[in-house]
């Protein structure tokens, strides 16, 4: 879970590379036993309730 808090008067938050990471440890169906991680960057606009993110990383699937 991530919590973004606006720091400027215009309610816009920058999400920088390395600020948020998802660690993947399993799943269901074809994603059972998957491992990996994803990093994100983008912008959150709390005035317009929008979020734009890009991500990079790797997910490894079990055969």
N, C-alpha and C positions, 0 to 999 in steps of 0.2 A: 504494500500500500504506500502511495506517495501523497504527500501533502504539499501543495503549492500555495504560497502566501505572497500576494502582491506587495512589492516594495516601493512602487512609484505611485504617484497620485493618479495616473491614468489606468491603474489596475491591469497592467500588462506585465507578465513574468517571462523572462528568458529561461529556457531549459537548456543548460549547456551540456556538451558531451561529458560523460562521467558523473553527472549529478544524479542520474537515475539509471539503475541497472535492474533487469529482471533475470533471476537465476531459474533455469528450467530443470526440474527434477521429477521427471515422469509425466504421466498423463493417462488417458484412456484410449482404447481402440488402437489405431495405428501409431499413436503417440506414447503408448505404454513404454516405460523405461527410457524415454527420451531424456537427454541431458544437453546443457548448453547455457548460453547467456545472451542477452540483448542489451545494448546501450541506446539511449535516446537523446535527441536534441530537438528544439523547436520553440514555440511561443504559445503561452496561455493568455487569453484575453478574457478577464473576468467581467468586463462590461458587456461584451457581446456573447459571453458564454461559449467561446470557441477554443479549440485546442488543435494545433497542427504539430505533428511529430514526425520525425524521420528516425529510422532505427538501423542498427547494424549489429551483426553478431553471427553466431553459428548455433545450429541445433543438430544434434546427432541422434539418429533413430536406431532403435534396436531391430535386428532382422527377425 
